[in-house]
Amino acid sequence: MAVQMKGRTTGPTTIELEHESGYKIAVNAPKDNGGDGSSFSPTDLCAVSLGACGSLIMRMYADGKGIALRGISFELKKEMVANPRRIERITVVFRIDSDCTDLELKKIEAAGRACPVRITLGSCVEVVESYERA
């Protein structure tokens, strides 16, 4: 399945992205690369996609198995490296708010580790993750 997206520059360090649904977001270069850091940078979007994808996959898994969840939240840190400039490491802490059993929690975590963004990042980016009960 293909999804159409597009983007256009709106200034020297800014771009507007548009999803086929019509939803738009502004992207800006980070402060350490000439931008003002006023919104997500392209590498921020890449990194935060890991947390979003993992959370959605875990939620969908739990819902599909009838495991009651009150919610999932995450905090994430992206670390860059130079030469070439790229994402070196993403550290993410998922907080799962549920009274599920320990076995159910382990299955939810396994589902999160199999999210498409994580698989796409592969061995190119170090992923450091942890899971906590909220």
Helices and strands as residue ranges (DSSP letters): E 5-11, E 14-19, E 24-28, G 31-33, H 42-65, E 71-81, E 86-97, H 102-113, H 116-121, E 126-133
